[in-house]
Amino acid sequence: MAKKKKQKYVDDGHTIYNMDIEGFKWHDKKKKKENDVKLSWKERWAMIRGAYGAFFPKFLIIIIAFTLTYLLLYFWLHH
């Protein structure tokens, strides 16, 4: 029995399955341009300050909690 030669695969560029998913940012370029919001310099910095104002107190509470935990464990285990 002689072995059959394998056919050499030639990529013709056709798509087997479209991997473009609705909802991803690259799906619909026209929609992106329509929803593009133009902000002024003051509006942009007001948004950034607001985000930091909402985030910073929570961040500070977490840092204080870790510091207190560290200090309590340090004094408990070393004395």
mmJSON file of the N, C-alpha and C atoms, coordinates in Angstrom:
{"data_MODEL":{"atom_site":{
"group_PDB":["ATOM","ATOM","ATOM","ATOM","ATOM","ATOM","ATOM","ATOM","ATOM","ATOM","ATOM","ATOM","ATOM","ATOM","ATOM","ATOM","ATOM","ATOM","ATOM","ATOM","ATOM","ATOM","ATOM","ATOM","ATOM","ATOM","ATOM","ATOM","ATOM","ATOM","ATOM","ATOM","ATOM","ATOM","ATOM","ATOM","ATOM","ATOM","ATOM","ATOM","ATOM","ATOM","ATOM","ATOM","ATOM","ATOM","ATOM","ATOM","ATOM","ATOM","ATOM","ATOM","ATOM","ATOM","ATOM","ATOM","ATOM","ATOM","ATOM","ATOM","ATOM","ATOM","ATOM","ATOM","ATOM","ATOM","ATOM","ATOM","ATOM","ATOM","ATOM","ATOM","ATOM","ATOM","ATOM","ATOM","ATOM","ATOM","ATOM","ATOM","ATOM","ATOM","ATOM","ATOM","ATOM","ATOM","ATOM","ATOM","ATOM","ATOM","ATOM","ATOM","ATOM","ATOM","ATOM","ATOM","ATOM","ATOM","ATOM","ATOM","ATOM","ATOM","ATOM","ATOM","ATOM","ATOM","ATOM","ATOM","ATOM","ATOM","ATOM","ATOM","ATOM","ATOM","ATOM","ATOM","ATOM","ATOM","ATOM","ATOM","ATOM","ATOM","ATOM","ATOM","ATOM","ATOM","ATOM","ATOM","ATOM","ATOM","ATOM","ATOM","ATOM","ATOM","ATOM","ATOM","ATOM","ATOM","ATOM","ATOM","ATOM","ATOM","ATOM","ATOM","ATOM","ATOM","ATOM","ATOM","ATOM","ATOM","ATOM","ATOM","ATOM","ATOM","ATOM","ATOM","ATOM","ATOM","ATOM","ATOM","ATOM","ATOM","ATOM","ATOM","ATOM","ATOM","ATOM","ATOM","ATOM","ATOM","ATOM","ATOM","ATOM","ATOM","ATOM","ATOM","ATOM","ATOM","ATOM","ATOM","ATOM","ATOM","ATOM","ATOM","ATOM","ATOM","ATOM","ATOM","ATOM","ATOM","ATOM","ATOM","ATOM","ATOM","ATOM","ATOM","ATOM","ATOM","ATOM","ATOM","ATOM","ATOM","ATOM","ATOM","ATOM","ATOM","ATOM","ATOM","ATOM","ATOM","ATOM","ATOM","ATOM","ATOM","ATOM","ATOM","ATOM","ATOM","ATOM","ATOM","ATOM","ATOM","ATOM","ATOM","ATOM","ATOM","ATOM","ATOM","ATOM","ATOM","ATOM","ATOM","ATOM","ATOM","ATOM","ATOM","ATOM"],
"id":[1,2,3,4,5,6,7,8,9,10,11,12,13,14,15,16,17,18,19,20,21,22,23,24,25,26,27,28,29,30,31,32,33,34,35,36,37,38,39,40,41,42,43,44,45,46,47,48,49,50,51,52,53,54,55,56,57,58,59,60,61,62,63,64,65,66,67,68,69,70,71,72,73,74,75,76,77,78,79,80,81,82,83,84,85,86,87,88,89,90,91,92,93,94,95,96,97,98,99,100,101,102,103,104,105,106,107,108,109,110,111,112,113,114,115,116,117,118,119,120,121,122,123,124,125,126,127,128,129,130,131,132,133,134,135,136,137,138,139,140,141,142,143,144,145,146,147,148,149,150,151,152,153,154,155,156,157,158,159,160,161,162,163,164,165,166,167,168,169,170,171,172,173,174,175,176,177,178,179,180,181,182,183,184,185,186,187,188,189,190,191,192,193,194,195,196,197,198,199,200,201,202,203,204,205,206,207,208,209,210,211,212,213,214,215,216,217,218,219,220,221,222,223,224,225,226,227,228,229,230,231,232,233,234,235,236,237],
"type_symbol":["N","C","C","N","C","C","N","C","C","N","C","C","N","C","C","N","C","C","N","C","C","N","C","C","N","C","C","N","C","C","N","C","C","N","C","C","N","C","C","N","C","C","N","C","C","N","C","C","N","C","C","N","C","C","N","C","C","N","C","C","N","C","C","N","C","C","N","C","C","N","C","C","N","C","C","N","C","C","N","C","C","N","C","C","N","C","C","N","C","C","N","C","C","N","C","C","N","C","C","N","C","C","N","C","C","N","C","C","N","C","C","N","C","C","N","C","C","N","C","C","N","C","C","N","C","C","N","C","C","N","C","C","N","C","C","N","C","C","N","C","C","N","C","C","N","C","C","N","C","C","N","C","C","N","C","C","N","C","C","N","C","C","N","C","C","N","C","C","N","C","C","N","C","C","N","C","C","N","C","C","N","C","C","N","C","C","N","C","C","N","C","C","N","C","C","N","C","C","N","C","C","N","C","C","N","C","C","N","C","C","N","C","C","N","C","C","N","C","C","N","C","C","N","C","C","N","C","C","N","C","C","N","C","C","N","C","C"],
"label_atom_id":["N","CA","C","N","CA","C","N","CA","C","N","CA","C","N","CA","C","N","CA","C","N","CA","C","N","CA","C","N","CA","C","N","CA","C","N","CA","C","N","CA","C","N","CA","C","N","CA","C","N","CA","C","N","CA","C","N","CA","C","N","CA","C","N","CA","C","N","CA","C","N","CA","C","N","CA","C","N","CA","C","N","CA","C","N","CA","C","N","CA","C","N","CA","C","N","CA","C","N","CA","C","N","CA","C","N","CA","C","N","CA","C","N","CA","C","N","CA","C","N","CA","C","N","CA","C","N","CA","C","N","CA","C","N","CA","C","N","CA","C","N","CA","C","N","CA","C","N","CA","C","N","CA","C","N","CA","C","N","CA","C","N","CA","C","N","CA","C","N","CA","C","N","CA","C","N","CA","C","N","CA","C","N","CA","C","N","CA","C","N","CA","C","N","CA","C","N","CA","C","N","CA","C","N","CA","C","N","CA","C","N","CA","C","N","CA","C","N","CA","C","N","CA","C","N","CA","C","N","CA","C","N","CA","C","N","CA","C","N","CA","C","N","CA","C","N","CA","C","N","CA","C","N","CA","C","N","CA","C","N","CA","C","N","CA","C","N","CA","C","N","CA","C","N","CA","C"],
"label_alt_id":[null,null,null,null,null,null,null,null,null,null,null,null,null,null,null,null,null,null,null,null,null,null,null,null,null,null,null,null,null,null,null,null,null,null,null,null,null,null,null,null,null,null,null,null,null,null,null,null,null,null,null,null,null,null,null,null,null,null,null,null,null,null,null,null,null,null,null,null,null,null,null,null,null,null,null,null,null,null,null,null,null,null,null,null,null,null,null,null,null,null,null,null,null,null,null,null,null,null,null,null,null,null,null,null,null,null,null,null,null,null,null,null,null,null,null,null,null,null,null,null,null,null,null,null,null,null,null,null,null,null,null,null,null,null,null,null,null,null,null,null,null,null,null,null,null,null,null,null,null,null,null,null,null,null,null,null,null,null,null,null,null,null,null,null,null,null,null,null,null,null,null,null,null,null,null,null,null,null,null,null,null,null,null,null,null,null,null,null,null,null,null,null,null,null,null,null,null,null,null,null,null,null,null,null,null,null,null,null,null,null,null,null,null,null,null,null,null,null,null,null,null,null,null,null,null,null,null,null,null,null,null,null,null,null,null,null,null],
"label_comp_id":["MET","MET","MET","ALA","ALA","ALA","LYS","LYS","LYS","LYS","LYS","LYS","LYS","LYS","LYS","LYS","LYS","LYS","GLN","GLN","GLN","LYS","LYS","LYS","TYR","TYR","TYR","VAL","VAL","VAL","ASP","ASP","ASP","ASP","ASP","ASP","GLY","GLY","GLY","HIS","HIS","HIS","THR","THR","THR","ILE","ILE","ILE","TYR","TYR","TYR","ASN","ASN","ASN","MET","MET","MET","ASP","ASP","ASP","ILE","ILE","ILE","GLU","GLU","GLU","GLY","GLY","GLY","PHE","PHE","PHE","LYS","LYS","LYS","TRP","TRP","TRP","HIS","HIS","HIS","ASP","ASP","ASP","LYS","LYS","LYS","LYS","LYS","LYS","LYS","LYS","LYS","LYS","LYS","LYS","LYS","LYS","LYS","GLU","GLU","GLU","ASN","ASN","ASN","ASP","ASP","ASP","VAL","VAL","VAL","LYS","LYS","LYS","LEU","LEU","LEU","SER","SER","SER","TRP","TRP","TRP","LYS","LYS","LYS","GLU","GLU","GLU","ARG","ARG","ARG","TRP","TRP","TRP","ALA","ALA","ALA","MET","MET","MET","ILE","ILE","ILE","ARG","ARG","ARG","GLY","GLY","GLY","ALA","ALA","ALA","TYR","TYR","TYR","GLY","GLY","GLY","ALA","ALA","ALA","PHE","PHE","PHE","PHE","PHE","PHE","PRO","PRO","PRO","LYS","LYS","LYS","PHE","PHE","PHE","LEU","LEU","LEU","ILE","ILE","ILE","ILE","ILE","ILE","ILE","ILE","ILE","ILE","ILE","ILE","ALA","ALA","ALA","PHE","PHE","PHE","THR","THR","THR","LEU","LEU","LEU","THR","THR","THR","TYR","TYR","TYR","LEU","LEU","LEU","LEU","LEU","LEU","LEU","LEU","LEU","TYR","TYR","TYR","PHE","PHE","PHE","TRP","TRP","TRP","LEU","LEU","LEU","HIS","HIS","HIS","HIS","HIS","HIS"],
"label_asym_id":["A","A","A","A","A","A","A","A","A","A","A","A","A","A","A","A","A","A","A","A","A","A","A","A","A","A","A","A","A","A","A","A","A","A","A","A","A","A","A","A","A","A","A","A","A","A","A","A","A","A","A","A","A","A","A","A","A","A","A","A","A","A","A","A","A","A","A","A","A","A","A","A","A","A","A","A","A","A","A","A","A","A","A","A","A","A","A","A","A","A","A","A","A","A","A","A","A","A","A","A","A","A","A","A","A","A","A","A","A","A","A","A","A","A","A","A","A","A","A","A","A","A","A","A","A","A","A","A","A","A","A","A","A","A","A","A","A","A","A","A","A","A","A","A","A","A","A","A","A","A","A","A","A","A","A","A","A","A","A","A","A","A","A","A","A","A","A","A","A","A","A","A","A","A","A","A","A","A","A","A","A","A","A","A","A","A","A","A","A","A","A","A","A","A","A","A","A","A","A","A","A","A","A","A","A","A","A","A","A","A","A","A","A","A","A","A","A","A","A","A","A","A","A","A","A","A","A","A","A","A","A","A","A","A","A","A","A"],
"label_entity_id":["1","1","1","1","1","1","1","1","1","1","1","1","1","1","1","1","1","1","1","1","1","1","1","1","1","1","1","1","1","1","1","1","1","1","1","1","1","1","1","1","1","1","1","1","1","1","1","1","1","1","1","1","1","1","1","1","1","1","1","1","1","1","1","1","1","1","1","1","1","1","1","1","1","1","1","1","1","1","1","1","1","1","1","1","1","1","1","1","1","1","1","1","1","1","1","1","1","1","1","1","1","1","1","1","1","1","1","1","1","1","1","1","1","1","1","1","1","1","1","1","1","1","1","1","1","1","1","1","1","1","1","1","1","1","1","1","1","1","1","1","1","1","1","1","1","1","1","1","1","1","1","1","1","1","1","1","1","1","1","1","1","1","1","1","1","1","1","1","1","1","1","1","1","1","1","1","1","1","1","1","1","1","1","1","1","1","1","1","1","1","1","1","1","1","1","1","1","1","1","1","1","1","1","1","1","1","1","1","1","1","1","1","1","1","1","1","1","1","1","1","1","1","1","1","1","1","1","1","1","1","1","1","1","1","1","1","1"],
"label_seq_id":[1,1,1,2,2,2,3,3,3,4,4,4,5,5,5,6,6,6,7,7,7,8,8,8,9,9,9,10,10,10,11,11,11,12,12,12,13,13,13,14,14,14,15,15,15,16,16,16,17,17,17,18,18,18,19,19,19,20,20,20,21,21,21,22,22,22,23,23,23,24,24,24,25,25,25,26,26,26,27,27,27,28,28,28,29,29,29,30,30,30,31,31,31,32,32,32,33,33,33,34,34,34,35,35,35,36,36,36,37,37,37,38,38,38,39,39,39,40,40,40,41,41,41,42,42,42,43,43,43,44,44,44,45,45,45,46,46,46,47,47,47,48,48,48,49,49,49,50,50,50,51,51,51,52,52,52,53,53,53,54,54,54,55,55,55,56,56,56,57,57,57,58,58,58,59,59,59,60,60,60,61,61,61,62,62,62,63,63,63,64,64,64,65,65,65,66,66,66,67,67,67,68,68,68,69,69,69,70,70,70,71,71,71,72,72,72,73,73,73,74,74,74,75,75,75,76,76,76,77,77,77,78,78,78,79,79,79],
"pdbx_PDB_ins_code":[null,null,null,null,null,null,null,null,null,null,null,null,null,null,null,null,null,null,null,null,null,null,null,null,null,null,null,null,null,null,null,null,null,null,null,null,null,null,null,null,null,null,null,null,null,null,null,null,null,null,null,null,null,null,null,null,null,null,null,null,null,null,null,null,null,null,null,null,null,null,null,null,null,null,null,null,null,null,null,null,null,null,null,null,null,null,null,null,null,null,null,null,null,null,null,null,null,null,null,null,null,null,null,null,null,null,null,null,null,null,null,null,null,null,null,null,null,null,null,null,null,null,null,null,null,null,null,null,null,null,null,null,null,null,null,null,null,null,null,null,null,null,null,null,null,null,null,null,null,null,null,null,null,null,null,null,null,null,null,null,null,null,null,null,null,null,null,null,null,null,null,null,null,null,null,null,null,null,null,null,null,null,null,null,null,null,null,null,null,null,null,null,null,null,null,null,null,null,null,null,null,null,null,null,null,null,null,null,null,null,null,null,null,null,null,null,null,null,null,null,null,null,null,null,null,null,null,null,null,null,null,null,null,null,null,null,null],
"Cartn_x":[0.838,0.0,0.881,0.692,1.451,0.721,1.515,0.91,0.426,-0.71,-1.221,-0.514,-0.151,0.474,-0.591,-0.214,-1.13,-1.195,-2.389,-2.524,-1.938,-1.229,-0.666,-1.786,-1.905,-2.969,-2.585,-3.487,-3.279,-4.353,-3.914,-4.854,-5.43,-6.737,-7.379,-8.003,-7.923,-8.367,-9.836,-10.598,-12.018,-12.196,-13.275,-13.55,-14.432,-13.998,-14.796,-15.911,-15.547,-16.529,-16.193,-17.179,-16.969,-16.833,-15.695,-15.429,-15.788,-16.437,-16.839,-18.049,-17.932,-18.972,-19.613,-20.935,-21.641,-21.404,-21.238,-21.017,-19.556,-18.65,-17.239,-16.967,-15.955,-15.725,-15.353,-14.807,-14.405,-15.509,-16.667,-17.728,-18.339,-18.766,-19.49,-18.797,-18.026,-17.246,-18.132,-19.249,-20.138,-20.774,-21.162,-21.802,-20.848,-19.574,-18.576,-18.47,-18.466,-18.35,-19.593,-20.759,-21.996,-22.062,-21.561,-21.641,-20.438,-19.538,-18.346,-18.741,-18.369,-18.738,-17.553,-17.789,-16.738,-16.853,-15.789,-15.774,-14.774,-15.122,-14.164,-13.145,-12.101,-11.033,-11.589,-12.457,-13.028,-13.938,-14.74,-15.629,-14.835,-13.772,-12.945,-12.312,-11.746,-11.116,-12.144,-13.354,-14.416,-14.792,-14.826,-15.113,-14.002,-12.761,-11.629,-11.644,-11.878,-11.95,-13.112,-14.231,-15.372,-15.077,-14.372,-14.011,-13.063,-12.061,-11.148,-11.88,-12.813,-13.582,-14.426,-14.902,-15.693,-14.799,-13.617,-12.738,-11.838,-11.338,-10.319,-10.764,-11.972,-12.355,-12.345,-12.801,-12.78,-11.348,-10.497,-9.092,-8.425,-8.731,-8.162,-8.615,-9.863,-10.375,-9.646,-9.415,-8.709,-7.272,-6.593,-5.209,-5.154,-6.074,-6.106,-6.383,-7.289,-7.605,-6.386,-5.663,-4.461,-3.382,-3.244,-2.251,-2.592,-3.851,-4.26,-4.061,-4.388,-4.182,-2.702,-1.863,-0.421,0.084,-0.331,0.135,-0.354,-1.611,-2.128,-1.358,-1.11,-0.352,1.095,1.675,3.059,3.188,2.317,2.406,1.987,1.052,0.588,1.666,2.343,3.318,4.708,5.015,6.356,6.43,5.347,5.402,4.794],
"Cartn_y":[-1.184,0.0,1.246,2.039,3.286,4.376,5.231,6.351,7.404,7.979,9.066,10.349,11.148,12.428,13.388,14.148,15.17,16.328,16.86,18.05,19.23,20.062,21.254,22.275,22.811,23.775,25.14,25.728,27.065,27.96,29.0,29.926,30.851,30.77,31.623,32.864,33.006,34.226,34.272,33.228,33.287,33.089,33.653,33.603,32.403,31.609,30.467,30.946,31.778,32.283,33.728,34.611,36.017,36.214,36.71,36.902,38.315,39.101,40.448,40.361,40.921,40.789,42.151,42.192,43.438,43.835,45.128,45.608,45.909,45.338,45.668,46.987,47.697,49.046,49.106,48.059,48.091,47.617,47.25,46.689,47.72,48.847,49.823,51.176,51.509,52.746,53.988,53.876,55.022,55.417,54.427,54.686,55.413,55.062,55.699,57.189,57.522,58.921,59.716,59.096,59.788,60.079,59.155,59.302,60.014,60.512,61.184,62.496,62.645,63.827,64.772,66.007,67.02,67.753,67.678,68.338,69.476,70.536,71.623,71.25,72.047,71.81,71.84,72.797,72.913,71.735,71.316,70.168,68.886,68.711,67.514,67.475,68.596,68.632,68.531,69.041,68.881,67.407,66.68,65.246,64.492,64.852,64.186,64.46,65.715,66.053,65.327,65.217,64.496,63.019,62.43,61.013,60.806,61.669,61.564,61.833,62.764,63.059,61.878,61.097,59.914,58.743,58.652,57.505,57.672,58.876,59.092,58.718,59.061,58.654,57.136,56.39,54.927,54.41,54.976,54.596,54.901,56.052,56.451,55.509,55.115,54.178,52.84,52.362,51.088,51.196,52.287,52.48,52.546,53.262,53.361,51.996,51.224,49.895,48.974,48.985,48.159,48.622,49.927,50.444,50.031,50.165,49.75,48.248,47.461,46.016,45.695,46.359,46.145,46.513,47.668,48.101,47.168,46.745,45.814,44.489,43.954,42.706,42.894,44.019,44.294,44.322,45.078,45.177,43.878,43.152,41.904,40.821,40.736,39.67,39.992,41.244,41.608,41.906,41.884,42.137,41.022],
"Cartn_z":[0.0,0.0,0.0,-0.954,-1.036,-0.269,0.381,1.115,0.131,0.467,-0.351,0.072,-0.9,-0.583,-0.07,0.97,1.486,0.509,0.394,-0.427,0.333,-0.366,0.257,0.428,1.661,1.956,1.408,0.674,0.133,0.728,1.438,2.073,1.018,0.819,-0.173,0.45,1.782,2.447,2.811,2.586,2.939,4.448,4.982,6.408,6.721,7.689,8.122,9.043,10.014,10.968,11.286,11.233,11.521,13.029,13.473,14.897,15.364,14.525,14.894,15.82,17.01,18.023,18.267,18.197,18.478,19.925,20.152,21.503,21.775,21.005,21.176,20.474,20.943,20.447,18.97,18.413,17.018,16.074,16.612,15.77,14.826,15.357,14.546,14.638,13.63,13.652,13.501,12.759,12.584,13.91,14.693,15.975,16.916,16.871,17.726,17.405,16.126,15.734,16.114,16.069,16.424,17.916,18.748,20.2,20.797,19.983,20.477,21.152,22.43,23.201,23.243,22.898,22.951,24.282,25.086,26.385,26.367,27.068,27.202,28.274,28.372,29.344,30.761,31.062,32.413,32.734,31.764,31.989,32.238,31.477,31.638,33.025,33.479,34.804,35.914,35.69,36.689,36.828,35.72,35.78,36.503,36.233,36.889,38.383,38.771,40.207,40.874,40.199,40.757,40.955,39.991,40.118,41.289,41.408,42.553,43.859,43.857,45.063,45.513,44.577,44.926,45.327,44.729,44.956,46.175,46.418,47.445,48.857,49.323,50.684,50.882,49.909,50.015,50.047,49.219,49.188,50.526,51.095,52.383,53.496,53.499,54.512,54.411,53.205,53.025,53.516,53.205,53.66,55.181,55.798,57.265,57.883,57.306,57.834,57.766,56.663,56.557,57.532,57.715,58.656,60.079,60.47,61.814,62.016,61.014,61.108,61.266,60.501,60.599,61.987,62.498,63.822,64.921,64.859,65.864,65.847,64.673,64.583,65.025,64.706,65.1,66.621,67.28,68.743,69.426,68.85,69.456,69.373,68.235,68.041,68.594,68.818,69.284,70.768,71.475,72.924,73.696],
"occupancy":[1.0,1.0,1.0,1.0,1.0,1.0,1.0,1.0,1.0,1.0,1.0,1.0,1.0,1.0,1.0,1.0,1.0,1.0,1.0,1.0,1.0,1.0,1.0,1.0,1.0,1.0,1.0,1.0,1.0,1.0,1.0,1.0,1.0,1.0,1.0,1.0,1.0,1.0,1.0,1.0,1.0,1.0,1.0,1.0,1.0,1.0,1.0,1.0,1.0,1.0,1.0,1.0,1.0,1.0,1.0,1.0,1.0,1.0,1.0,1.0,1.0,1.0,1.0,1.0,1.0,1.0,1.0,1.0,1.0,1.0,1.0,1.0,1.0,1.0,1.0,1.0,1.0,1.0,1.0,1.0,1.0,1.0,1.0,1.0,1.0,1.0,1.0,1.0,1.0,1.0,1.0,1.0,1.0,1.0,1.0,1.0,1.0,1.0,1.0,1.0,1.0,1.0,1.0,1.0,1.0,1.0,1.0,1.0,1.0,1.0,1.0,1.0,1.0,1.0,1.0,1.0,1.0,1.0,1.0,1.0,1.0,1.0,1.0,1.0,1.0,1.0,1.0,1.0,1.0,1.0,1.0,1.0,1.0,1.0,1.0,1.0,1.0,1.0,1.0,1.0,1.0,1.0,1.0,1.0,1.0,1.0,1.0,1.0,1.0,1.0,1.0,1.0,1.0,1.0,1.0,1.0,1.0,1.0,1.0,1.0,1.0,1.0,1.0,1.0,1.0,1.0,1.0,1.0,1.0,1.0,1.0,1.0,1.0,1.0,1.0,1.0,1.0,1.0,1.0,1.0,1.0,1.0,1.0,1.0,1.0,1.0,1.0,1.0,1.0,1.0,1.0,1.0,1.0,1.0,1.0,1.0,1.0,1.0,1.0,1.0,1.0,1.0,1.0,1.0,1.0,1.0,1.0,1.0,1.0,1.0,1.0,1.0,1.0,1.0,1.0,1.0,1.0,1.0,1.0,1.0,1.0,1.0,1.0,1.0,1.0,1.0,1.0,1.0,1.0,1.0,1.0,1.0,1.0,1.0,1.0,1.0,1.0],
"B_iso_or_equiv":[0.0,0.0,0.0,0.0,0.0,0.0,0.0,0.0,0.0,0.0,0.0,0.0,0.0,0.0,0.0,0.0,0.0,0.0,0.0,0.0,0.0,0.0,0.0,0.0,0.0,0.0,0.0,0.0,0.0,0.0,0.0,0.0,0.0,0.0,0.0,0.0,0.0,0.0,0.0,0.0,0.0,0.0,0.0,0.0,0.0,0.0,0.0,0.0,0.0,0.0,0.0,0.0,0.0,0.0,0.0,0.0,0.0,0.0,0.0,0.0,0.0,0.0,0.0,0.0,0.0,0.0,0.0,0.0,0.0,0.0,0.0,0.0,0.0,0.0,0.0,0.0,0.0,0.0,0.0,0.0,0.0,0.0,0.0,0.0,0.0,0.0,0.0,0.0,0.0,0.0,0.0,0.0,0.0,0.0,0.0,0.0,0.0,0.0,0.0,0.0,0.0,0.0,0.0,0.0,0.0,0.0,0.0,0.0,0.0,0.0,0.0,0.0,0.0,0.0,0.0,0.0,0.0,0.0,0.0,0.0,0.0,0.0,0.0,0.0,0.0,0.0,0.0,0.0,0.0,0.0,0.0,0.0,0.0,0.0,0.0,0.0,0.0,0.0,0.0,0.0,0.0,0.0,0.0,0.0,0.0,0.0,0.0,0.0,0.0,0.0,0.0,0.0,0.0,0.0,0.0,0.0,0.0,0.0,0.0,0.0,0.0,0.0,0.0,0.0,0.0,0.0,0.0,0.0,0.0,0.0,0.0,0.0,0.0,0.0,0.0,0.0,0.0,0.0,0.0,0.0,0.0,0.0,0.0,0.0,0.0,0.0,0.0,0.0,0.0,0.0,0.0,0.0,0.0,0.0,0.0,0.0,0.0,0.0,0.0,0.0,0.0,0.0,0.0,0.0,0.0,0.0,0.0,0.0,0.0,0.0,0.0,0.0,0.0,0.0,0.0,0.0,0.0,0.0,0.0,0.0,0.0,0.0,0.0,0.0,0.0,0.0,0.0,0.0,0.0,0.0,0.0,0.0,0.0,0.0,0.0,0.0,0.0],
"pdbx_formal_charge":[null,null,null,null,null,null,null,null,null,null,null,null,null,null,null,null,null,null,null,null,null,null,null,null,null,null,null,null,null,null,null,null,null,null,null,null,null,null,null,null,null,null,null,null,null,null,null,null,null,null,null,null,null,null,null,null,null,null,null,null,null,null,null,null,null,null,null,null,null,null,null,null,null,null,null,null,null,null,null,null,null,null,null,null,null,null,null,null,null,null,null,null,null,null,null,null,null,null,null,null,null,null,null,null,null,null,null,null,null,null,null,null,null,null,null,null,null,null,null,null,null,null,null,null,null,null,null,null,null,null,null,null,null,null,null,null,null,null,null,null,null,null,null,null,null,null,null,null,null,null,null,null,null,null,null,null,null,null,null,null,null,null,null,null,null,null,null,null,null,null,null,null,null,null,null,null,null,null,null,null,null,null,null,null,null,null,null,null,null,null,null,null,null,null,null,null,null,null,null,null,null,null,null,null,null,null,null,null,null,null,null,null,null,null,null,null,null,null,null,null,null,null,null,null,null,null,null,null,null,null,null,null,null,null,null,null,null],
"auth_seq_id":[1,1,1,2,2,2,3,3,3,4,4,4,5,5,5,6,6,6,7,7,7,8,8,8,9,9,9,10,10,10,11,11,11,12,12,12,13,13,13,14,14,14,15,15,15,16,16,16,17,17,17,18,18,18,19,19,19,20,20,20,21,21,21,22,22,22,23,23,23,24,24,24,25,25,25,26,26,26,27,27,27,28,28,28,29,29,29,30,30,30,31,31,31,32,32,32,33,33,33,34,34,34,35,35,35,36,36,36,37,37,37,38,38,38,39,39,39,40,40,40,41,41,41,42,42,42,43,43,43,44,44,44,45,45,45,46,46,46,47,47,47,48,48,48,49,49,49,50,50,50,51,51,51,52,52,52,53,53,53,54,54,54,55,55,55,56,56,56,57,57,57,58,58,58,59,59,59,60,60,60,61,61,61,62,62,62,63,63,63,64,64,64,65,65,65,66,66,66,67,67,67,68,68,68,69,69,69,70,70,70,71,71,71,72,72,72,73,73,73,74,74,74,75,75,75,76,76,76,77,77,77,78,78,78,79,79,79],
"auth_comp_id":["MET","MET","MET","ALA","ALA","ALA","LYS","LYS","LYS","LYS","LYS","LYS","LYS","LYS","LYS","LYS","LYS","LYS","GLN","GLN","GLN","LYS","LYS","LYS","TYR","TYR","TYR","VAL","VAL","VAL","ASP","ASP","ASP","ASP","ASP","ASP","GLY","GLY","GLY","HIS","HIS","HIS","THR","THR","THR","ILE","ILE","ILE","TYR","TYR","TYR","ASN","ASN","ASN","MET","MET","MET","ASP","ASP","ASP","ILE","ILE","ILE","GLU","GLU","GLU","GLY","GLY","GLY","PHE","PHE","PHE","LYS","LYS","LYS","TRP","TRP","TRP","HIS","HIS","HIS","ASP","ASP","ASP","LYS","LYS","LYS","LYS","LYS","LYS","LYS","LYS","LYS","LYS","LYS","LYS","LYS","LYS","LYS","GLU","GLU","GLU","ASN","ASN","ASN","ASP","ASP","ASP","VAL","VAL","VAL","LYS","LYS","LYS","LEU","LEU","LEU","SER","SER","SER","TRP","TRP","TRP","LYS","LYS","LYS","GLU","GLU","GLU","ARG","ARG","ARG","TRP","TRP","TRP","ALA","ALA","ALA","MET","MET","MET","ILE","ILE","ILE","ARG","ARG","ARG","GLY","GLY","GLY","ALA","ALA","ALA","TYR","TYR","TYR","GLY","GLY","GLY","ALA","ALA","ALA","PHE","PHE","PHE","PHE","PHE","PHE","PRO","PRO","PRO","LYS","LYS","LYS","PHE","PHE","PHE","LEU","LEU","LEU","ILE","ILE","ILE","ILE","ILE","ILE","ILE","ILE","ILE","ILE","ILE","ILE","ALA","ALA","ALA","PHE","PHE","PHE","THR","THR","THR","LEU","LEU","LEU","THR","THR","THR","TYR","TYR","TYR","LEU","LEU","LEU","LEU","LEU","LEU","LEU","LEU","LEU","TYR","TYR","TYR","PHE","PHE","PHE","TRP","TRP","TRP","LEU","LEU","LEU","HIS","HIS","HIS","HIS","HIS","HIS"],
"auth_asym_id":["A","A","A","A","A","A","A","A","A","A","A","A","A","A","A","A","A","A","A","A","A","A","A","A","A","A","A","A","A","A","A","A","A","A","A","A","A","A","A","A","A","A","A","A","A","A","A","A","A","A","A","A","A","A","A","A","A","A","A","A","A","A","A","A","A","A","A","A","A","A","A","A","A","A","A","A","A","A","A","A","A","A","A","A","A","A","A","A","A","A","A","A","A","A","A","A","A","A","A","A","A","A","A","A","A","A","A","A","A","A","A","A","A","A","A","A","A","A","A","A","A","A","A","A","A","A","A","A","A","A","A","A","A","A","A","A","A","A","A","A","A","A","A","A","A","A","A","A","A","A","A","A","A","A","A","A","A","A","A","A","A","A","A","A","A","A","A","A","A","A","A","A","A","A","A","A","A","A","A","A","A","A","A","A","A","A","A","A","A","A","A","A","A","A","A","A","A","A","A","A","A","A","A","A","A","A","A","A","A","A","A","A","A","A","A","A","A","A","A","A","A","A","A","A","A","A","A","A","A","A","A","A","A","A","A","A","A"],
"auth_atom_id":["N","CA","C","N","CA","C","N","CA","C","N","CA","C","N","CA","C","N","CA","C","N","CA","C","N","CA","C","N","CA","C","N","CA","C","N","CA","C","N","CA","C","N","CA","C","N","CA","C","N","CA","C","N","CA","C","N","CA","C","N","CA","C","N","CA","C","N","CA","C","N","CA","C","N","CA","C","N","CA","C","N","CA","C","N","CA","C","N","CA","C","N","CA","C","N","CA","C","N","CA","C","N","CA","C","N","CA","C","N","CA","C","N","CA","C","N","CA","C","N","CA","C","N","CA","C","N","CA","C","N","CA","C","N","CA","C","N","CA","C","N","CA","C","N","CA","C","N","CA","C","N","CA","C","N","CA","C","N","CA","C","N","CA","C","N","CA","C","N","CA","C","N","CA","C","N","CA","C","N","CA","C","N","CA","C","N","CA","C","N","CA","C","N","CA","C","N","CA","C","N","CA","C","N","CA","C","N","CA","C","N","CA","C","N","CA","C","N","CA","C","N","CA","C","N","CA","C","N","CA","C","N","CA","C","N","CA","C","N","CA","C","N","CA","C","N","CA","C","N","CA","C","N","CA","C","N","CA","C","N","CA","C","N","CA","C","N","CA","C","N","CA","C","N","CA","C"],
"pdbx_PDB_model_num":[1,1,1,1,1,1,1,1,1,1,1,1,1,1,1,1,1,1,1,1,1,1,1,1,1,1,1,1,1,1,1,1,1,1,1,1,1,1,1,1,1,1,1,1,1,1,1,1,1,1,1,1,1,1,1,1,1,1,1,1,1,1,1,1,1,1,1,1,1,1,1,1,1,1,1,1,1,1,1,1,1,1,1,1,1,1,1,1,1,1,1,1,1,1,1,1,1,1,1,1,1,1,1,1,1,1,1,1,1,1,1,1,1,1,1,1,1,1,1,1,1,1,1,1,1,1,1,1,1,1,1,1,1,1,1,1,1,1,1,1,1,1,1,1,1,1,1,1,1,1,1,1,1,1,1,1,1,1,1,1,1,1,1,1,1,1,1,1,1,1,1,1,1,1,1,1,1,1,1,1,1,1,1,1,1,1,1,1,1,1,1,1,1,1,1,1,1,1,1,1,1,1,1,1,1,1,1,1,1,1,1,1,1,1,1,1,1,1,1,1,1,1,1,1,1,1,1,1,1,1,1,1,1,1,1,1,1]
}}}
